[in-house]
Amino acid sequence: MTKLNIWITKHQNKITAAIAILIALSLLSDFVLKMGTAATVFMIVASILGAIPVALHAFSALQNKVISIELLVTIAVIGAFIIGEYEESAVVTFLFLFGNYLEQKTLEKTRSSVKSLTKMAPTTAELVDEDGKTETVDVDDLDEGDHVLVKPGGQIPVDGKIIDGTGYMNEASITGESTPVKKGIGDKVFAGSLTDNGTITVETTSVGEDTTFGKIIELVEEAQDSQSPAARFIDKFATYYTPAVLIIGILVWAITRDFPLAITVLVLGCPGALVIGAPVSNVAGIGNGAKNGILMKGGNAVNSFSHVDTLVLDKTGTLTTGKMSVTDVDNFGDKTENLALLAAVEKTSDHPLGQAVVKYAADQSITETPELPELDTVKGQGLVGQKDDFKILVGNERLMKANDVKISAEQKEAINSRMNDGDSVVLMAVGQELKLVVGVNDQLRPDAREGLQALKDAGLKRIVMLTGDNKVAAQRVADRLPIDEVHAELLPEDKVTFVKKFQEQGSTVAFVGDGINDSPSLATADIGIGMGTGTDVAIETADIILVKSSFDALAHAYVLAKKTVANTKENIFIAVGTVALLLLGLIVGVIHMGSGMFVHEISILVVIFNAMRLIKNKPVKLDSNQVLKTAN
């Protein structure tokens, strides 16, 4: 029996085609050749051939104590065969098998996101040995620490960091963003990315399933197989519904003694569209997200996110880029000479503020490197260097006061201005004179304003910022965004307290963070959303991961979740409505077994094609002009 099942399953499409040919020959014999006996024989053979795979599936289900749709069809077909309705039995089996074929093909299309990702997975790499020679090896043979060469147009086979060369990387397979990103020595690269130009050497940190790309594929596969609450309810409902249809069919025969009517009830009551409606919407929605750099961990995450009314965000690394940069410079002297001196001092430090100053000087084409005295660090204040009569101070205002640096009213106003803007202030004094006031700050993400407004337009009621930064810096960011509440100077446990408070107020809360410092809040919220390139903590803690760290991705995820849940409800309505209309048609005498099965299979295709609309759902287009109008 097992071997027969395997053979039937393998050749089911050919069997379906054979049944179609037999039905066509029967119709030709009956209406054209006027050979009634031959027509009947063709229909009998078609009925038997079609009933075999359906009956085998029904028997397998019964062995697992499941009353399946196939059982209803099998009983109906056998009943039609017994009463001599060979046309009905042949047509019903053909439509059922052909419907399965179309269902299989269209479902494969909804899973195309994962298939395309799998095909993009790198399989070979150019391994660089100690002598600098390269050898083509299987990706699975690489180990952490190995060096691989990637040429222009080549695919990066591993996660790692660039140790030689520069180039533009197309990371669309990871982030969903097709615009190439320039990367050089020290920058991280991801398996599956393409080098648009430039030759690079990468030191391996992760290989195969352990890479970000590998984890993305695994997550999407698991998510598409997981069920939404609607799907779980329908599955449970179907376990009772299908036996109920069988009992109703028996009762109809017992009361009316109309055998054709009873078996027609079995066909019309098949819950095919109802059973498939929710899963196919879930698969299509999650697949669309994966294609756009959004990883949703299953139907539960999609359903919960669609009901979110309160969005809670961290500031640093979420609303801002997480990278410090110089916002303003107030100079009191020769600007080029002063900046060259400050950059030379900051090059000796790995502090983020110092690195921002060094980058700013480089962007200003200041390459001069003045000779410096030996520098000492004053904890909590800055750097001090002195040689003979030359003394340089770089740090905060406390350092200046401790060394009796004179600060004029104009300079004090410049310092206060930077602080009022929420900037961290770097001061440089030479001797006892203040030469530079430099404002450094974490920059707001360019799409934050438009993205948050798009979320509100999509139905989000409240946006809250929770941050550990000072109130001035937090308010400075919030004033530029459509944020409803700001709570600053918080510890991680304080953020968790706020999330719980919002939940107690009846809100459905989504928390957006970087997935590291914010992991307690990510886990506590109804939906945790990690913004970043799929770090281990974000993947483990968050329910939704925005591989492309952008607010247009966040807005698309929210809209997509709502559309996926709405699509599921539409499919349930279509499925239930079809069964109701078929039963009504049966009562008034316009629906019979063959036509009922035809409508039943059409309803399955309708719910599948309805779900496939989600695949083509495009990301939200952020319009800065519209946001400004809304804000005003």
N, C-alpha and C positions, 0 to 999 in steps of 0.2 A: 504493500500500500504506500509506503514512504517513497519508494522508487517511482511509482506511478504518479504520486503527487508532484514530485520534483520534475518529472518529464512533462506533465500537464502544465505546470507553472511556466516552465521554460518555453513551451510551444503554444501558450495560450493565445497569443496574437495571431498565430497561423491558424489555430482552430477557429477563431472568430472570423477570419477571412474566409475560411472554408464554409462556415455556416452561411455567410453572406452570399457566396456563390451558389450554394444549394437552394437558398430562398429565391434567388434570381432565376435559377433553372426551373424551379417549381412554378413561378409566375409565368415564365415563358411557355412552359408546357401547358399550363391551364388556359391562358388567355390568347396565346398565339397559335400553338400547335393543337390545341383542343385535346390534349392527352391527359385526362383527369386522373387516371391511375398513376401515371408517371409523376404528376404534380404532387399527389399524396405521398408517394414513396420518398420524393426529395424532401418534403416537409417532415416526414417521420425521421429520416436519417439526420436532418438538421436538428430536430428536437433532441434526439438521443445524444448527438455529438455535443450539443450545447449544455445539456443537463449534466454531463459527466463532470466537468471542472467545477460547476456550481455546487453539485452535490458533494464532491470531495471536500471542498472548503467548508460546507455546512457540517459534514461529519467530523472534520478536524476540530471545529469550534465546539461541537457537542462533547468531544472527548475532554475538552477543557471546561465543560459545564457552562458553555455560553450558547444562548439561543441567538443566532446571528441572522442578518438580513438574508444571507444565502439560504438558510433553512426555509424562510418564508417563500422565497422564489422557487426553491426545489419542490416544496409541497404544491405550490400553485402550478408549476409545470407538469408534475406527475398527474395532478388532478385534471388538467386540461388534456393531457395525453389519454387518460382513462376515458374521458367522455368524447374523445374523437376530435377535439379542437386542436388539430395538429398545427394549423397556421398560427394560432395564438401561442402555443407552447414554443414553436420555433422562433417566432418574432420576439417573445419575451426573453428567451435565453440570449438571442443575438444582441438585443438592446442592452441587456445587463452586462454582457461581456464587453461590448463595444464601449459602453459607458465607463467601465473599469479601465479600458485602454486609454480613453481620452483623459480620464481623471489622473492616471499615472503620468501621462505626458505633461499635463498642465501643472501638476504638483512638482514635477522635475524643474519646470521653469521657475516656479516660486523659490526653489532652492538654488537657483543659478548663482546667487551671490557667493555661497560657500564653495560651489564647484569652481567658480572663476578664481576665488582666493586660493583654493588647493592647487589649481593649475599654475598659479603664479609662484608657488613655493619653489625656492632655488634647490637644485639637486646636486650641482657640482661647484667646485671652487678652485681657484688658482693658488695653491699653497706655496709660500715662499720659504725656502730652507735657509740654513745659516750662511750658505755661500751666496745667497741672493738669487739662486735659480728657482724657477717656478715649475710646478707639477700639477696637472689636473687630477683632483681627487674627489671622491664622493663626500658630500657635505657631512654625512653621518660619521665620517672618519676623522673629522676635525675635533680638536680639543681646545679648552680654554687656554688662551695665551698664544695660540698659533697665529701667524701672520698670513693674511691673504691679499692678493693683488686684484684690484678691480679696475678695468680699463674703461675708456669712454664708451657709453652705451651698454655697459655690462650691468649685471644684477648683483647687488650685494648679498652674499650668501649667509652672513652671520650678523648677529648683534655685536657691536664692538665700538672702538674709538679709533679715529684716524691718527696714525703715527707718522704718515708722510703723504704729502700732496694736498691739493685742494680741488674743489669742483662743485658743480651744482647737482643736487640730489633731488630726484622726483620721488617723493614719499607718499604718492597717492594711495598705494596699497595699504599703508599704515594709517595715515591721517585723513584720507579722502580728499586732500588738497593737492591739485595737480600742478600748482605753481612751484617750479624748482627752488630749492633752498641752498644757498651757498654755505659750504662747510669746509673746514680746514683742520689742521693738526689740533688734537685734543677734543674735537667735537664727536658726539655720539652719532652712530649710524645704525640703521635697522635692516635686518634681513628682509628681502623682498623689494627694497628700494632700488631705483635705477640711477646710474650716474649719467646725467645728460651730457656732461663733458668733464674733462680732467681725469687724471689717473691717480688713484689713491691706494695706500697700503693700510689695511685695517687689522688691529689687534683684537682677536676674538674674545668676547666675554660670555656669549651664549650661542648655542647651536641647536638647530632642529626645533623640537617641540618646546624647548626652553626659551626660544626667542620671543620677542613681542609679537611677531607675525604668527608664530606657531600657537601662541596663547590666544590670539584673536580668532584663528580658525577653530580651535577647541571650544572657546566660549560661544561662538556663534552656532556651532553644531549642537552643543548642549542646550542652548537657549531655544533653538528652533524645535527641539524635541520636547521641551518642557511645556506644561499645559497652563493655560490661563484659568482663572476661576470659572469662566463660562464653559470652557472645554471640559473641565472636570465635572461640572454639573450635568452637562449634556451626556457625557459618558455614563454617569450614574443613572441618568434618566433613561438612556437607551437600554440599559440592562433590564429595566422593568417594562419599558415601552414595547420592545420587540415581543416578549412573551405575551403581553397584553393583546397585541394585534392578533397573535396566533389564537388566543382564547376567544377574541371577538369573532374571528373567522369561523371557529367551531360553533359558537353560539348562533351566528347568522345561519349556518347550515341546519343546526338543530331546530331553529324556529321556523325558517322558511322552506327548508328542504330543497333550497335552490343551490345546487352544488357550484355551478358557474359563478353565481353571485358571491359565494363564500371564498372561492379561490381568488376572485378579483379583489376582494377586500384585503387579502394577504399581500397582493402585489401593490395595491395603492397605499397600504399602510407602511411600506418600507421606509425607514427613517434615514435613508442615505445622505440626503442633503443636510439634514440636521446634524448628523454625526461628523461630517467633514467640514461644515461651515466655519466653526470656531478655530480648529487647528490650521486650516489653510490661511485664514486671516493672520493668525499669529506668526506663521512661517513667513508670509509675505512682508509683514511689517518689520519683523526683526531683520529680514534679509535686506530690506531697503536701508535700515539703519547701519548695518555692517558695511554696505557699499559707500556710505557717507561718513565713515569713521566714528560710528556710534554703536557701542556694544551694549545691548540690553540683555540682562541675564534672565531670559524667559518670560512667559506670559504673565506671571505674577508682577514682575517689574513693570511691564507695559501697562497692565491694568491699574496698579497703584499710582504710577506717574500720571496717568490720565486724570486722576482725581485730585492731584495736588493743587492746593489753593495758596500755600505759603512757601516761598522760596527763601532759604537762608543761605547766605554766602560768606565765606571768608574773604578778607581783603587781599593780603599779599599772596601773589601767585595765582589768584583766582580772578578778582576784578582788575588786578594789576599784572604786569608781565613777570614780576619777580626778579627783574634785572634793574640794578641801580644805574641811573644816568644823570648827568649834570643838567640841571634845569635853568640855572642862571649864574652869571659871574659878575661880581662888582669888583672893578680893578682900581687900585690907587697907586699908579706908577706906570712903568713900562709893561704892558699886558703880555707881550710875547716873552720877555725876559722872566716875568713873574710866573707865568704858566709853565715855562720850561723848568724853572727851579722847583715848583710844586710837584710837577710830574716826576722829576728825578727823585724827589723824596718818597712819593707814593709808590714808585716802582720797587722800593725796598719792603713794601707791606703787601700782604695778601688780603687786607680788609676790603670788603665790597665797595665802601665809599672811595677808598684809594684807587681801586681798579677802575671805577667810573671816571675819576679824574684823569688817569693815564689814558683811557680810551678817548676822552674828550680832547686832550692835548694832541693825540695822534690824528684825530679827525680835523683838527685845526692846522694840520701839517707842521706841528712843532716837533722837530726831531733833535734839537740841541740838547745835550746832556751835560749840564754844569757839574763841576767837581764839588763834592759834598764832604762836610766833616763827618766824623763817626756819629751815628744817630743812636739815641737812647729812648726807650719807650717809657712814658709816664702813664701808669695804669689809669684808665678811665679818662685820660685827657688828650694824649697824642704823642708826638715825636719831638725831641729836642736835640739839636746838634750845635756844637760850638768849636771853633778853631781860631785861636788868637782873638782878634776883635770881631770876627764874623760869627753871628749867632742866628740860627733859624729855628722857628717854632711852627709846627703844623698840627692843628688839632681843634679843640672846641674852645668856647669862651672862657671856661675855667682855667685852661692852660694859659691863655693870654693874661688873665687877671693875676694868676700866680707868678707870672714873670713881669708884672708891671708894664705891660704893653699899653700904650696910649690908644684909646678908641674915641674918635671924634663923634660929634652928634650925627654927622652924615653917615659915618661907618656904622654907628649903632642903629640908625634907621634901616640901613641895608640888611643888617643881621636880623632885626625884628621882622622885616618884610619877608625874608626867606622862612623864618620860623612860623610866621602867620600863615604862610602857604603850606605849612606842614613839611617843609624840607628839613633834611639833616644838613647842618651847616659845617663846612670845613673852612677854617681860618688859617692864613699864613702870615707870619710876621717875620721881618728881617731886622735884627737889632731890636729896637723898641717900637718899631713902626709897623702897623697893620698894612699889608700890601694887597691881600685878596680875601674876598668873601664869596665862597662858592656854595651854591645850593645844590644838593643831591637828593634825588627822590626816585622811588619806584614808579615807573610810568603806567598810566592807565591803559588797559587793553584798548586798541583802537575801535573795536566793534562792541565794547561793553554797553554803551548807551543805547545803540540801535537794537542790540540783542535783548536787553532787559525790557525795552519798550515793546518789542515783538512778542515777548512772553506775556506782557500785560494785555496786549491786543488779542492774544489767543485765549485769554480767560483767567490768567493768574491774578489773584486779588491783592497779595501783599508780598513785598520784597524787603528782606531784613539783612543788614550787614552786621556780622559778629566778628570782632577782631581783637587781637592782643595789642594793637598799636595804640598810640596816645589819641585822645579825643580830637585834637586839632587836625592831625593827619587823617583820621578816619572821616571827620566831617568834611574835610577838603575834598576827599574822593566822592563822598555821598552827594555833595552839593552839585556835582557834575553829572549825576545819574538819577534815573527815576526810582530812587530808593525811599521806602516809607519809614523805616526805623533804622537807627544806628546805635549799637552798643559796643563801646570800646574798652580797652585795657582789661581784657578778659583772659583768663587761663583756659586751657582746653576743657577742664571740668566745668567751668562757667558756661561755656558754649553748650555743653550737653544739658545743663540745667535749663537754658533758654529753649532748647529744642523740645524738652519734655513739657515745659510750660505752655508752649504753643499747641502741643498735642492735647494737653489737658483742657485747653480752651476750645477743643473740637476741630482744630485745623489738621489738614493732611499736609505733612511737612516734607519737603525735599531739601537736603543739605548738599551744597556744592563746595568741595574743597580739593586740596591737592592729593588727598589720599594718604598722607603721612602724618603730619601733626594733627590733622583733623579726623583721624580714623575713629575715635570714640563717637564723634558727632555723626559721622557717616553711617556708623552701625546703629545709632539710636534713632535716627530719622526714619520716617516711613519709606523714603527712598534716598539712598546715598548716591551722589553723583561725583565721580572722580574726574577732575580735569587734568589731563597730562598724558604722556605717551605710554600709558599702561604699565606703571610701576607695579611691583609685586603686591605692595600693600593696597594700592587702589584696586587691583584685580580681585584681591581676596575680600576686601571690605565693601566696595561700592556695588550697588545694584545696576548702575548704568555707568559706563566708562566713555568719556569723550576723548578718543585718541587724538582727534584734532582739537586742540585746546582753544576753542573759540565759542563765542556766544551765538553765532549763527547756527553752529552745531547743536547747542543747548536748546535754542528756539525750535529747530527742526525736530529734535528728539521729542519735545513736549507736544508739538502739533501732530507728529507721527503717532505718538501714543494715543492721543485723543481720536485720531482717524482710525487707528487699528481697532480700538474698542467699539467705535461707532460702526465700523465695517462688520465686526463680529455680530453685533445686534441686527444689522441689516440682513446678514446671512441667515440668522435664526428666524427672522420674520419671513424671509422668502421660503425657507424650508417648511415652517409650520403652515404658512399660507397656502403652499402648494398642496399639502396633504388635505387641508380643509376644502380647497376647491375641487380636488379629485373626488373626495367623498361626496361633495355636493353634486358633482357631475354624475356620479354613480347612482345617486338617489333619483335624479331626474332622467336618467337613462341615456346620457350622451357620452359616457365614458365606459369603455370595456377594458378587458385585461391588457390587450396589446397597446391600445392608445394610452392607457394608464401608465404602463411601463415606459412608453416613449416620453410622456410628460415628466415622469419621475426622473429619468436620466437627464432630460433637459434641465430640470431644476438643479441637479448636481453640478452641471456645467455652468449654470448661471452663478451659483455661489462661488465657484472657483474663479470664474472670470471677474466677478465682482471683487474678490480678494486680490486678484492680480493688479487691480488698479493701484493698490498700495505700492507695488514695485516701482511704478512710474511716478510716484509722488515726489516732487522736487523740493529741495531745501528751501527754507524761508529766505526770500530776498530782502536784505536789510536796506532800508531807505533812510539815510540820514536827514534828508529834507523833511520827510514825513514825521520823523521823531522830533525835529525842532518845532514843527507846527503843533504837534501834540503837546509838547512841553510848554509852549507859549499859550 
